[in-house]
Amino acid sequence: MKGKVIRMVQPIHIKPYTLKELAILYGVDSRTFKTWLEPFKKDIGQKIGRYYMIAQVKVIFEKLDLPCYADAA
C-alpha cells in the first residue's frame, strides 16, 4: 500500500537511561526532551552522574507516557 507507515512495536526496558537515550526513545532532540522534563523536575529528582535511575525513569514514563513505539505490557 502506498503511503502507509507501519511501526514495529517493541517492549521498552526499564533500566537506567541517560538524557540522550531517553530523548532517542521519544524521538526528539536532547534539548527538547530536557525542556519536557522541566515541569516534573521536583517529582523526578536529580540524576546520579549521567543516568536517571530506574525509579526516576518510571516517573518520567508516568509523566510523559511511554514512548510512542513502546509496548505497554
C-alpha positions as a Markdown table, in Angstrom:
| # | Residue | x | y | z |
|---|---|---|---|---|
| 1 | Met | 0.0 | 0.0 | 0.0 |
| 2 | Lys | 1.3 | 3.4 | -0.9 |
| 3 | Gly | 1.7 | 6.0 | 1.8 |
| 4 | Lys | 1.0 | 3.6 | 4.7 |
| 5 | Val | 3.6 | 3.7 | 7.6 |
| 6 | Ile | 3.9 | 0.6 | 9.7 |
| 7 | Arg | 5.7 | 1.0 | 13.0 |
| 8 | Met | 7.0 | -2.1 | 14.8 |
| 9 | Val | 6.1 | -2.4 | 18.5 |
| 10 | Gln | 9.0 | -3.1 | 20.8 |
| 11 | Pro | 8.9 | -3.6 | 24.5 |
| 12 | Ile | 10.6 | -0.8 | 26.5 |
| 13 | His | 13.1 | -1.8 | 29.1 |
| 14 | Ile | 13.0 | -0.2 | 32.5 |
| 15 | Lys | 16.7 | 0.5 | 33.2 |
| 16 | Pro | 18.9 | 3.5 | 34.0 |
| 17 | Tyr | 19.0 | 5.8 | 31.0 |
| 18 | Thr | 20.9 | 9.0 | 30.1 |
| 19 | Leu | 19.1 | 12.1 | 28.9 |
| 20 | Lys | 20.2 | 11.4 | 25.4 |
| 21 | Glu | 19.0 | 7.8 | 25.4 |
| 22 | Leu | 15.6 | 8.9 | 26.7 |
| 23 | Ala | 15.4 | 11.6 | 24.0 |
| 24 | Ile | 16.1 | 8.9 | 21.4 |
| 25 | Leu | 13.3 | 6.7 | 22.8 |
| 26 | Tyr | 10.9 | 9.6 | 22.5 |
| 27 | Gly | 12.2 | 10.7 | 19.0 |
| 28 | Val | 13.2 | 14.2 | 20.0 |
| 29 | Asp | 16.4 | 16.2 | 20.5 |
| 30 | Ser | 18.1 | 16.1 | 23.9 |
| 31 | Arg | 17.4 | 19.8 | 24.4 |
| 32 | Thr | 13.7 | 19.4 | 23.6 |
| 33 | Phe | 13.5 | 16.4 | 26.0 |
| 34 | Lys | 15.2 | 18.4 | 28.7 |
| 35 | Thr | 12.5 | 21.1 | 28.4 |
| 36 | Trp | 9.8 | 18.5 | 28.6 |
| 37 | Leu | 11.2 | 17.3 | 31.9 |
| 38 | Glu | 11.4 | 20.7 | 33.4 |
| 39 | Pro | 7.9 | 20.9 | 34.9 |
| 40 | Phe | 8.4 | 17.5 | 36.6 |
| 41 | Lys | 11.9 | 18.2 | 37.9 |
| 42 | Lys | 10.8 | 18.0 | 41.5 |
| 43 | Asp | 9.0 | 14.7 | 41.0 |
| 44 | Ile | 11.8 | 13.1 | 39.0 |
| 45 | Gly | 14.7 | 14.2 | 41.3 |
| 46 | Gln | 18.3 | 14.8 | 40.5 |
| 47 | Lys | 20.3 | 12.4 | 38.2 |
| 48 | Ile | 23.0 | 10.3 | 39.7 |
| 49 | Gly | 26.0 | 11.1 | 37.5 |
| 50 | Arg | 24.8 | 10.9 | 33.9 |
| 51 | Tyr | 22.0 | 8.5 | 34.5 |
| 52 | Tyr | 18.4 | 8.6 | 35.6 |
| 53 | Met | 17.9 | 5.7 | 38.0 |
| 54 | Ile | 15.1 | 3.1 | 37.5 |
| 55 | Ala | 12.7 | 4.9 | 39.9 |
| 56 | Gln | 13.3 | 8.1 | 38.0 |
| 57 | Val | 12.7 | 6.5 | 34.7 |
| 58 | Lys | 9.4 | 5.1 | 35.9 |
| 59 | Val | 8.3 | 8.6 | 37.0 |
| 60 | Ile | 9.3 | 10.0 | 33.6 |
| 61 | Phe | 7.3 | 7.3 | 31.8 |
| 62 | Glu | 4.3 | 8.1 | 34.1 |
| 63 | Lys | 4.5 | 11.8 | 33.5 |
| 64 | Leu | 5.2 | 11.8 | 29.7 |
| 65 | Asp | 3.6 | 8.4 | 28.9 |
| 66 | Leu | 5.5 | 5.6 | 27.3 |
| 67 | Pro | 7.4 | 6.4 | 24.1 |
| 68 | Cys | 5.2 | 6.0 | 21.0 |
| 69 | Tyr | 6.6 | 2.7 | 19.8 |
| 70 | Ala | 6.8 | 1.0 | 23.3 |
| 71 | Asp | 4.5 | -1.8 | 24.2 |
| 72 | Ala | 2.5 | -1.0 | 27.3 |
| 73 | Ala | 2.8 | -4.6 | 28.7 |
